[in-house]
Amino acid sequence: KRLTIILLLGMAVIALTLGTVDGLRSYRHIHQQFSNLGSQNAILGAKIAQHVIEKSIDNGLFDTAAIFESQYQLIPGSEPPRYHTEYDYYFDHNVKTILEAFLLEENIYYAYVVNNGGYIPSHTDQAASKTRIEPLAATDHEHVKAPVAGSVVWTNPTGHRFYEFHAPITVYERPWGEFRVGIPAAMVNNTVYNTVRSTLLITISLAMLIVGLIFYLLRCYLHPLKELTAATAEMAAGNLAVRCRARGHDELGVLASSFNAMATGIETIHDGLEQLVQQRTSELQEANEQLQTEIVERRRAEDSIRENELKFRTLFDSANDAIFIMDGQIFVDCNQRTLEMFRCTWEQIINHPPAAFSPPNQLDGRSSEEASVRRIRAALAGIPQSFEWTHRRFDGELFDVEVSLNRIEIAGRQYVQAIVRDITDRKRNEQALQHSERKIRRILETCTEGFWLIDNKTITLDLNDTMCQILGRTRDQILGHPIFDFTDEENTRVFKDNIARRAKGEPGSYEVSLLRPDGSLVPCQVNATLFLDEQGVKIGSFAMFTDITERKRNEEALRDSERRLRAQNDVLVSLATNNVMITGDLGAAIREITESAARTLNVERAGVWLLDGQETKLTCVDAYEQASNRHSEGSELLVADHPAYFEALRSSRVIVAPDARTDARTKDFADGYLAPHQIASMLDGAIRRDGKLIGVLCHEHVGQPRAWAPDEEQFVGSLADLISLAIQARDRHRYEADLHAAKEAAEAASRAKSEFLANMSHEIRTPMTAILGYTESLLDPTLSDQERRGAIQTVHRNGEHLLSVINNILDLSKIEAGRMTVESIRCSPCHILA
């Protein structure tokens, strides 16, 4: 009974211990599973964000300075503080879509992007978007070949705990920020709790079943033990023919089978996802307000001149000009304005000649004294004199005047009346006006925009050289012609509609295409303005014409690039979310990639070649031909035959060969491969794993040489990265399969050992029973010598058998421990066979 209780308690303790160990193992396994899920999503998000940002920079949506050096502008009135940067629009419409795609994974609670400055441009939680957190710790990512995820545990303001996983985002190998995803700690703990609870319940139930079974088996074996005791007593009484009946398996066999029946295991799987990108464009426009302003200033200067002329006619009434009387060459009288103008007193000017208030020489080099004498004599001769003169004030300052000399007679004596007007300001205005006119003309002649002036009848009055170049005609071929001579029917309507708006006094900006002599059309951006006379009456209009041919071409190229980018990103998202990429079926994954690559890039052939272990040859694992929709494999290329190509692969991410037959890196393929297949251009992406070249993704264009776009080069690099991930998924599945096979082999060996021990227990117990029985009979004093000798011989024979069994068990232990030695001794074949 004590043995039964000990066995029952021991088995219960063993069952509970195994259940606890299995629960702890499940706890660690689930935590590792969630950690792998968070890390993979963070790394995938970082790679997608890197790809999207680099694509956007390559396509001119914004430059590198904008993404790395953008200023944070505080949004007024926001609480908590929110900020604005140059690239917010792009992140709001594209990166946020990517973040929301990650929420499709049921275990991901939130996702966001943060730059090194702690700024969050996009967050799945709108309240956290456009805010700032602590800046990221400086990290050197320059030599990181693939992003490595980290994790932290944090508690939000509402008291909920999260496991946050983050992976670095590098843009052109510079650290820009991190991609972060969060998994609620409550979700992980609930999963652990449910799994551990289920394991413990199963273990307790199994332990109770085992205890009941052992109790039942022990009860079943007590009766045979009683029969064995009775048989032993009967044998001791002298009945040597008594035997025990064999009943089923012994208790050791049942116990071993029970233990073997208690082994079980648990396994699980995981997966992941991707996203998309969009666009942006802008345009600048110039105006010609400076020309209009300077025209107004010129009109004002002319008005000022007319006002001065009016003042000269009313000189005596207004006395705004200096008036003095000369007797020959001497001043004899003057008005108050003369004193103000020359900054002297009446006594300081009277009885002095004009030369005393003039510099020695005038601006044209003439002697002031000689010139004044000549002018005064002419006036006295009855010839009125009007001229410009440079006077000198009493304090020595020079100033320009306009002088009018007339002969007058006072009291029968002839004098000279001089009317002097200070024209310093007028001179300054005229010089400014002339300078302005020269500047405007120089601007019109040198600016990159065309200037076109027409009258109210649309006749050309003036234009600059740029306008002649736009029209492809000489100046003489355009002047005097209506503008409709230089447009087709459709653009004539555009001109007439906008000229009608000018007639209403409206300026305007519009696009029109001008007709050249060769029949080609030049698209132009037109900024038109009214042309008014001094009274404000419209006498025509003028416009600045900008040749936008290049802009139109760039816009079309940008639209093509956007279409390609959209298609490429759709393919990348589709491939990244395809289960075939993570199931370990490398062949299916590669076929999916080559077909998608050929259709997206519109090439005839797309193939994947992998290096062998010695890196001596490339083997084609899949080659897809789009025209025939056929896959092939097995072709081989020796590395030594194409050194330039493989050297380029090792140093570059993508080999771009618009003319593959002349490119130094690919021309080795010309005769043996390119020419037979009519391949003109190649775009190959290096496949790397842990920074080491393992293969190449080839794209081959048939026909004329093709120029590859930068977005196509980036797309090929991304496809090569997907192939590397598919290879890693295959290797991981192979490793898991090897582990599973090793586990099954170990379990089989354990079962065999247990069966061997069960059989040995029976072999040991049988001779032991005989030994105990015969040794007990030897204690009977009534036995004869012959019976006693027979009993001793039986004990000796069973002892030797028992020793042989024990030696075999010890030999098995030596074999398992690796200590078994083999001896070479003489033996008799007859004895062995006997």
TIVEXGU-682061 format. One line per 3 residues: their letters; for each residue y, z, x of C-alpha. Coordinates in steps of 0.001 Angstrom, whole numbers, plus 500000, padded with zeros to 6 digits. Layout:
% residues N
A) Y,Z,X; ...
% end
This chain:
% residues 834
KRL) 500000,500000,500000; 502419,500840,502832; 501683,497453,504429
TII) 502383,495765,501105; 505750,497504,500711; 506756,496715,504318
LLL) 505837,493048,503891; 507737,492817,500608; 510868,494450,502075
GMA) 510622,492299,505233; 510370,489059,503291; 513302,490075,501066
VIA) 515443,490894,504133; 514484,487588,505789; 515312,485617,502633
LTL) 518693,487327,502226; 519497,486833,505939; 518674,483132,505766
GTV) 520779,482787,502616; 523731,484544,504268; 523444,482350,507383
DGL) 523223,479241,505227; 526282,480388,503235; 528316,480905,506442
RSY) 527176,477503,507700; 528249,475962,504369; 531612,477767,504649
RHI) 532238,476279,508120; 530958,472871,507053; 533286,472675,504029
HQQ) 536276,473794,506103; 535429,471139,508700; 535013,468537,505941
FSN) 538476,469243,504518; 539934,469311,508038; 538426,465873,508772
LGS) 539773,464554,505446; 543319,465809,506156; 543280,464574,509767
QNA) 542002,461110,508827; 544627,460715,506085; 547406,461921,508414
ILG) 546322,459522,511180; 545929,456628,508730; 549373,457338,507244
AKI) 550933,457532,510739; 549438,454167,511759; 550579,452534,508511
AQH) 554091,453995,508846; 554245,452805,512474; 553143,449316,511465
VIE) 555594,449102,508564; 558609,450372,510571; 557896,448049,513504
KSI) 557475,445127,511101; 560782,445932,509442; 562578,446125,512797
DNG) 560979,442844,513945; 562184,441145,510746; 565757,442413,511147
LFD) 565818,444790,508183; 567345,447334,510542; 567433,447745,514297
TAA) 565864,450308,516656; 569159,452209,517003; 569272,452731,513222
IFE) 565783,454310,513148; 566229,456477,516277; 569974,457262,516324
SQY) 570929,457257,512651; 573640,459729,511609; 572883,462195,508808
QLI) 575566,462152,506120; 575631,465225,503887; 575561,464351,500176
PGS) 578371,466416,498554; 577369,468954,495930; 573626,468810,496711
EPP) 571650,472057,496653; 569597,472451,498739; 571608,470311,501212
RYH) 570544,466657,501060; 571446,463883,503464; 571751,460119,503646
TEY) 570830,457701,506480; 570987,453925,507043; 567318,453366,506329
DYY) 567020,455543,503156; 567008,452534,500818; 564058,451013,502620
FDH) 562083,454296,502604; 562865,454961,498915; 561472,451575,497823
NVK) 558593,451144,500255; 557444,454209,502175; 557492,456336,499028
TIL) 555011,453910,497424; 552742,454440,500438; 553051,458234,500113
EAF) 552192,458121,496409; 549098,456057,497223; 547795,458985,499259
LLE) 547954,461189,496162; 545153,459067,494678; 542847,461117,496914
ENI) 542066,464077,494608; 542213,466613,497468; 545697,465547,498722
YYA) 548470,467552,497010; 551526,466090,498767; 552520,463715,501579
YVV) 555784,463061,503408; 557372,461514,506492; 559628,463532,508848
NNG) 561483,462291,511942; 561977,464151,515219; 565282,465564,513974
GYI) 563551,467305,511059; 564924,464833,508475; 562596,463977,505562
PSH) 563521,460439,504385; 560680,460279,501854; 558509,462938,500135
TDQ) 556150,462772,497172; 558034,465837,495892; 561475,464414,494982
AAS) 563104,467840,495435; 562109,467888,499121; 563157,464268,499856
KTR) 566394,463700,501872; 566367,467312,503131; 566026,468634,506645
IEP) 563647,471111,508244; 563311,472472,511757; 563382,469608,514359
LAA) 559986,468649,515745; 558945,469963,519139; 559462,467386,521893
TDH) 556159,465661,522677; 555330,462916,525160; 553455,460237,523153
EHV) 554030,457438,525660; 550454,457399,526915; 548718,458177,523597
KAP) 546563,455188,522701; 545732,456490,519211; 547454,459217,517135
VAG) 545850,462704,517227; 546215,464893,514152; 547067,468599,514148
SVV) 547205,471146,511356; 549038,474293,510282; 548696,476785,507434
WTN) 551873,477652,505528; 552950,479321,502287; 555529,477702,500018
PTG) 558314,479685,498239; 556117,480104,495137; 553406,481862,497185
HRF) 550872,479014,497325; 549116,478406,500644; 548456,474900,502030
YEF) 546593,473367,504921; 549092,470850,506310; 547843,468053,508621
HAP) 550255,466011,510699; 549934,462998,512964; 552632,461535,515258
ITV) 554415,458287,514327; 555362,456177,517338; 557660,453129,517080
YER) 557254,450742,520021; 555475,453584,521888; 558405,455970,521355
PWG) 557882,459155,519332; 559802,458850,516076; 558359,461613,513856
EFR) 555222,462673,511965; 553240,461753,508883; 552118,464905,507009
VGI) 549708,465577,504149; 548940,468873,502435; 545700,470228,500908
PAA) 545940,473386,498725; 544135,476334,500314; 543045,477396,496824
MVN) 541099,474119,496423; 539283,474685,499744; 538541,478344,498904
NTV) 537238,477458,495416; 534900,474853,496905; 533675,477380,499519
YNT) 533244,480078,496860; 531235,477830,494528; 529038,476552,497361
VRS) 528334,480050,498824; 527712,481477,495358; 525226,478706,494557
TLL) 523486,479187,497918; 523175,482956,497463; 521877,482570,493900
ITI) 519260,480071,495064; 518301,482331,497998; 517978,485467,495824
SLA) 515937,483591,493249; 513680,482164,495945; 513298,485601,497564
MLI) 512245,487138,494255; 509732,484345,493752; 508305,484865,497242
VGL) 508049,488652,496756; 506216,488181,493465; 503889,485638,495018
IFY) 503111,487905,497996; 502498,490821,495659; 500130,488697,493607
LLR) 498269,487405,496679; 497897,490906,498147; 496387,492091,494882
CYL) 494043,489124,494941; 492898,489968,498484; 492308,493731,497866
HPL) 489137,493058,495906; 487473,491001,498669; 488377,493787,501141
KEL) 486527,496304,498940; 483527,493980,498820; 483699,493721,502649
TAA) 483706,497573,502910; 480716,497843,500581; 478895,495139,502522
TAE) 479627,496979,505806; 478275,500239,504393; 475190,498439,503064
MAA) 474693,496817,506504; 475015,500261,508072; 472281,501359,505690
GNL) 470082,498658,507232; 470514,495628,504956; 471435,492900,507554
AVR) 471129,489996,505057; 474236,490960,503055; 477153,488375,503074
CRA) 480816,488120,501678; 481749,485270,499514; 484637,483057,500782
RGH) 487452,482803,498252; 490268,480224,498772; 492815,480621,501638
DEL) 493398,483853,503510; 496716,485802,503239; 498069,484501,506573
GVL) 497679,480903,505381; 499439,481669,502100; 502261,483483,503955
ASS) 502663,480582,506409; 502754,478073,503501; 505312,480253,501706
FNA) 507510,480346,504769; 507120,476575,505186; 508087,476084,501519
MAT) 511446,477896,502040; 513161,475270,504296; 515977,473182,502727
GIE) 519280,471365,503768; 522736,470175,502624; 524754,467064,503515
TIH) 528042,465387,502461; 530326,462325,502971; 534099,461548,503129
DGL) 536488,458628,502832; 540160,457503,502961; 543225,454928,502155
EQL) 546721,452706,502803; 550059,451238,501744; 552789,448564,501630
VQQ) 556292,447291,502755; 559293,445579,501482; 562624,443941,502466
RTS) 566396,443925,502830; 569308,441296,503503; 573110,441311,503704
ELQ) 576058,438993,504150; 579648,439215,505373; 582694,437439,504101
EAN) 586082,436909,505686; 589532,436528,504112; 592744,434943,505308
EQL) 595279,437551,504212; 597053,437462,507585; 598150,433856,507030
QTE) 599543,434691,503575; 601342,437755,504960; 602969,435785,507773
IVE) 604072,433050,505324; 605781,435762,503281; 607442,437115,506427
RRR) 608647,433643,507336; 610134,433206,503871; 611901,436528,504234
AED) 613354,435437,507604; 614638,432204,506058; 616204,434187,503222
SIR) 617925,436379,505812; 619298,433276,507548; 620667,431938,504242
ENE) 622299,435297,503585; 623977,435161,507001; 625260,431642,506248
LKF) 626758,432917,502995; 628466,435717,504867; 630042,433200,507248
RTL) 631597,431402,504242; 633082,434665,502984; 634076,435894,506412
FDS) 637640,436906,505691; 636745,438577,502408; 633857,440618,503776
AND) 634989,440890,507406; 631422,441286,508558; 631945,439051,511598
AIF) 634197,439602,514572; 637420,437629,514229; 639943,437461,516985
IMD) 642916,435314,517928; 643374,433838,521371; 646524,432531,522965
GQI) 645084,430068,525376; 642512,432079,527324; 643791,435537,526316
FVD) 642774,437746,523326; 645931,438653,521420; 644462,440128,518257
CNQ) 641098,441056,516619; 639645,442752,513535; 637774,446031,513302
RTL) 634385,444310,513356; 635318,442898,516808; 635845,446389,518150
EMF) 632546,447561,516675; 630698,444566,518012; 632055,444884,521567
RCT) 632045,448700,521446; 635582,449035,522765; 639066,449947,521667
WEQ) 641804,447549,520709; 643611,448140,524005; 640406,447485,526015
IIN) 640020,443938,524614; 643576,442692,524028; 645131,440705,526867
HPP) 641728,439955,528383; 640032,436514,528602; 636658,435781,526954
AAF) 635073,435596,530409; 635747,439342,530789; 633285,440027,527956
SPP) 630695,437505,529151; 628119,437507,531930; 628939,435351,534985
NQL) 626574,432651,533748; 625125,431714,530386; 621388,431372,529734
DGR) 621498,427624,530529; 622971,428359,533962; 626574,427293,533204
SSE) 629483,429346,534441; 630802,431433,531531; 634401,431087,532655
EAS) 634278,427294,533018; 632396,426821,529750; 634821,429034,527798
VRR) 637845,427184,529188; 636347,423839,528199; 635522,425014,524676
IRA) 638970,426523,524080; 640731,423401,525308; 638641,421252,522942
ALA) 639531,423533,520015; 643236,423382,520894; 642870,419609,520953
GIP) 641879,419799,517312; 638129,419536,517861; 636409,422486,516082
QSF) 633842,424205,518270; 630704,425969,517123; 628162,427177,519617
EWT) 625965,430040,520639; 627101,432307,523370; 625950,435314,525292
HRR) 628583,438095,525302; 628661,441389,527096; 629713,444566,525373
FDG) 632147,446915,527011; 629222,449152,528058; 627566,446149,529768
ELF) 624874,445328,527156; 624310,441603,526630; 623905,440186,523121
DVE) 623705,436785,521471; 626460,435515,519193; 627351,432436,517250
VSL) 630959,431370,517969; 633171,429186,515812; 636498,428024,517358
NRI) 639234,426454,515303; 642882,425661,516042; 645341,427523,513858
EIA) 649060,427515,513815; 650992,430718,513445; 654707,430598,513370
GRQ) 654703,427122,514789; 652592,428150,517720; 649043,426997,518248
YVQ) 646329,429613,518647; 642569,429575,518655; 640764,431488,515939
AIV) 637339,432693,517034; 634769,433852,514524; 631924,435595,516325
RDI) 628711,436572,514590; 626131,438772,516209; 622883,436788,515936
TDR) 620692,439111,517997; 618496,439957,515008; 618373,436338,513891
KRN) 617291,435249,517357; 614631,437916,517363; 613389,436809,513914
EQA) 613390,433151,514856; 611443,433891,518013; 609033,436012,515997
LQH) 608695,433244,513411; 608076,430627,516077; 605562,432915,517754
SER) 603886,433519,514397; 603722,429783,513671; 602248,429088,517106
KIR) 599749,431893,516636; 598714,430667,513193; 598333,427117,514490
RIL) 596323,428378,517463; 594117,430458,515152; 593528,427488,512865
ETC) 592771,425203,515810; 590391,427606,517564; 588724,429484,514696
TEG) 585115,428694,513850; 586032,428152,510192; 587431,424959,508760
FWL) 590992,424983,507341; 591803,422476,504565; 595211,422163,502837
IDN) 595641,419987,499726; 598471,419348,497258; 598340,419617,493481
KTI) 596774,416145,493306; 593915,417239,495667; 595303,414984,498454
TLD) 594610,416293,501967; 597810,417459,503702; 596437,419247,506751
LND) 593186,420456,508320; 591959,421766,511665; 589440,420388,514169
TMC) 586617,422599,512849; 587054,421052,509397; 586797,417581,510955
QIL) 583571,418592,512681; 582121,419913,509427; 582922,416635,507642
GRT) 581771,414530,510612; 584996,412488,510521; 588204,412119,512503
RDQ) 591480,413653,511352; 592919,410236,510407; 589881,409475,508249
ILG) 590552,412604,506155; 594360,412957,505904; 595780,411384,502756
HPI) 592405,411250,500996; 591442,413367,497962; 588786,415962,498544
FDF) 586483,414243,496047; 585946,411448,498589; 583845,413905,500572
TDE) 581454,415221,497902; 578626,413926,495772; 578641,414047,491974
ENT) 577252,417558,491632; 579609,419136,494189; 582564,417205,492740
RVF) 582044,419219,489552; 582025,422414,491621; 585340,421408,493259
KDN) 586964,420520,489919; 585911,423800,488297; 587376,425850,491143
IAR) 590559,423736,491398; 591082,424458,487697; 590904,428159,488502
RAK) 593505,427675,491273; 595766,426011,488691; 595596,429240,486680
GEP) 596722,431173,489734; 593302,432578,490593; 592005,432723,494170
GSY) 588280,432337,494595; 585205,432274,496776; 582317,429882,496133
EVS) 579729,427639,497774; 579902,423847,497932; 578141,421095,499891
LLR) 580261,418447,501668; 579147,414860,502197; 579018,413415,505708
PDG) 579128,409687,506534; 575366,409633,507161; 574723,410892,503625
SLV) 573702,414418,504667; 575149,417468,502896; 576669,420443,504714
PCQ) 576547,423720,502709; 579805,425686,503068; 581204,429022,501949
VNA) 584746,428420,500587; 587543,431007,500330; 590427,429319,498459
TLF) 594013,430540,497943; 597123,429183,496218; 599851,427529,498350
LDE) 603335,428366,496968; 606843,427217,497866; 609872,429487,498418
QGV) 610365,429877,494667; 606750,430885,494131; 605796,427584,492536
KIG) 602295,426288,493270; 602512,423168,495412; 598866,423058,496388
SFA) 596078,425227,497721; 594290,425850,500985; 590843,427138,501810
MFT) 588749,428311,504717; 585380,426527,504961; 582450,428184,506750
DIT) 579420,426071,507640; 576486,428147,506285; 573734,425686,507223
ERK) 572255,428136,509692; 572576,431002,507229; 570786,428978,504541
RNE) 568084,428102,507041; 567756,431769,508037; 567618,432864,504402
EAL) 564796,430419,503726; 563002,431585,506889; 563503,435184,505782
RDS) 562031,434434,502356; 559039,432775,504021; 558654,435784,506307
ERR) 558837,438149,503339; 556146,436193,501515; 553936,436321,504606
LRA) 554603,440029,505097; 553778,440792,501479; 550508,438851,501712
QND) 549638,440451,505058; 550295,443963,503800; 548251,443310,500659
VLV) 545338,442227,502870; 545694,445269,505153; 545796,447653,502197
SLA) 542805,445932,500593; 540778,446122,503812; 541771,449729,504551
TNN) 540668,450846,501069; 537461,448794,501061; 534349,451017,501232
VMI) 532638,448550,503557; 535003,449697,506357; 533588,453256,506384
TGD) 529943,452831,505334; 528820,451792,508837; 527870,448216,507877
LGA) 529736,446550,510768; 528544,443031,509931; 529863,443182,506375
AIR) 533162,444704,507541; 533689,441987,510164; 532869,439195,507694
EIT) 535373,440639,505263; 538047,440769,508001; 537444,437218,509328
ESA) 537592,435701,505843; 540793,437613,504997; 542370,436658,508348
ART) 541579,432939,507966; 542976,432784,504426; 546091,434849,505169
LNV) 547058,433020,508382; 545862,429646,507008; 543754,428833,510063
ERA) 540527,426856,510175; 538524,429336,512248; 538550,433122,512661
GVW) 535952,434977,514697; 535081,438302,516319; 533607,438431,519861
LLD) 532363,441654,521477; 531803,442460,525163; 528372,443563,526370
GQE) 527868,446913,528116; 528396,445409,531612; 531535,443532,530471
TKL) 530121,440280,531840; 529990,438201,528671; 531408,437892,525172
TCV) 529050,437438,522225; 530226,436045,518903; 529188,438480,516144
DAY) 530848,436404,513397; 532769,433103,513241; 534164,431990,509882
EQA) 535124,428368,509121; 537446,428188,506130; 536926,424516,505235
SNR) 533154,424872,504871; 533209,428574,503908; 530495,429170,506513
HSE) 529727,432085,508850; 527957,431729,512194; 527176,433935,515197
GSE) 525403,434107,518555; 527671,432011,520813; 528337,433483,524266
LLV) 531114,433192,526868; 530892,434432,530449; 533817,436597,531570
ADH) 533686,435143,535090; 534297,431594,533760; 537633,432524,532153
PAY) 539412,435042,534438; 542982,434282,533292; 542101,434742,529631
FEA) 540339,438088,530108; 543064,439362,532437; 545619,438620,529707
LRS) 543449,440375,527101; 543279,443534,529220; 547065,443691,529663
SRV) 548274,442478,526233; 547676,443454,522651; 547890,439858,521409
IVA) 547570,436482,523176; 549964,433979,521599; 549170,430385,522612
PDA) 551078,427792,520499; 549624,425028,522701; 546251,426422,523721
RTD) 545264,423388,525799; 548189,423799,528228; 548692,427576,528115
ART) 547663,429088,531466; 545661,431819,529732; 543599,429565,527456
KDF) 543456,426149,529118; 540049,427009,530643; 538618,426528,527116
ADG) 540160,423052,526702; 537265,420774,527628; 534279,422854,526573
YLA) 535577,424437,523371; 539082,423476,522183; 538833,419675,522366
PHQ) 535404,419384,520604; 536672,421510,517703; 540183,419909,517678
IAS) 541780,423350,518195; 545487,423118,519069; 546748,426735,518858
MLD) 545223,430184,519333; 546280,433679,518284; 543888,436306,519671
GAI) 544072,440092,519273; 542443,442474,521742; 539985,444969,520210
RRD) 540172,448296,522024; 538432,451615,521716; 539864,454663,523446
GKL) 542168,452274,525344; 539288,450161,526686; 538829,446463,525849
IGV) 535616,445972,523821; 536188,442576,522215; 538625,440041,520757
LCH) 539611,438764,517297; 540241,434990,517540; 542305,432759,515219
EHV) 542146,429027,515876; 544487,426460,514300; 543280,422872,514037
GQP) 545670,419914,514230; 549156,419933,515755; 550356,422851,517949
RAW) 551629,425733,515826; 554356,428277,516585; 553155,431743,515587
APD) 555645,434060,513832; 556178,437649,515124; 554851,439092,511843
EEQ) 551647,437050,512312; 551247,438505,515802; 551637,442054,514428
FVG) 549195,441261,511614; 546520,440142,514107; 547043,443351,516111
SLA) 546524,445417,512945; 543330,443495,512084; 542010,444183,515603
DLI) 542695,447900,515039; 540737,447762,511752; 537759,446208,513574
SLA) 537902,449040,516119; 537828,451561,513245; 534849,449752,511658
IQA) 532964,449920,514999; 533658,453645,515196; 532378,454085,511627
RDR) 529147,452229,512542; 528599,454398,515654; 529223,457544,513631
HRY) 526628,456559,511039; 524101,455758,513795; 524660,459158,515382
EAD) 524162,460886,512023; 520927,458929,511454; 519617,459955,514923
LHA) 520405,463600,514159; 518543,463360,510859; 515464,461834,512563
AKE) 515453,464554,515252; 515646,467218,512577; 512654,465777,510693
AAE) 510625,465591,513945; 511356,469261,514695; 510336,470286,511188
AAS) 507072,468327,511487; 506267,470047,514795; 506956,473433,513231
RAK) 504614,472674,510346; 501836,471591,512722; 502197,474767,514744
SEF) 502049,476893,511611; 498879,475136,510424; 497325,475620,513874
LAN) 498066,479363,513799; 496649,479627,510273; 493364,478071,511411
MSH) 493261,480225,514544; 493695,483385,512475; 490478,482528,510639
EIR) 488695,481755,513924; 489735,485153,515318; 488852,487198,512257
TPM) 485290,485806,511869; 483912,486977,515280; 485905,490203,515017
TAI) 484174,490986,511749; 480743,490459,513361; 481697,492616,516379
LGY) 482907,495476,514196; 479836,495275,511978; 477269,495276,514803
TES) 479076,497933,516829; 479046,500163,513764; 475281,499521,513307
LLD) 474646,500549,516937; 475739,504049,516003; 472652,504328,513772
PTL) 470102,506460,515705; 467210,505050,513708; 467529,501549,515191
SDQ) 464710,500375,517379; 465354,499129,520893; 464681,495564,519850
ERR) 467166,495796,516951; 469683,497487,519219; 469269,494713,521844
GAI) 469722,492039,519151; 472913,493724,517871; 474315,493952,521416
QTV) 473565,490262,522050; 475360,489346,518780; 478403,491407,519788
HRN) 478415,489753,523250; 478092,486236,521812; 480961,486780,519294
GEH) 483083,488394,522053; 482701,485278,524223; 483621,483077,521228
LLS) 486686,485229,520554; 487696,484997,524231; 487409,481176,524078
VIN) 489665,481077,521003; 492251,483333,522714; 492161,481142,525871
NIL) 492850,478058,523736; 495827,479801,522113; 497167,480775,525545
DLS) 496713,477197,526780; 498755,475951,523800; 501510,478434,524674
KIE) 501495,477197,528290; 501768,473608,527095; 504794,474462,524929
AGR) 506375,476378,527815; 505642,473526,530256; 503483,475755,532533
MTV) 500033,474266,531911; 498159,473495,535147; 495192,471122,535455
ESI) 492323,472045,537785; 489861,469631,539381; 486367,471300,539641
RCS) 482806,470119,539855; 480950,469961,536559; 477690,468689,535106
PCH) 478037,465935,532473; 474718,467049,531036; 476009,470575,530669
ILA) 479195,469326,528979; 477289,467097,526568; 474806,469881,525843
% end
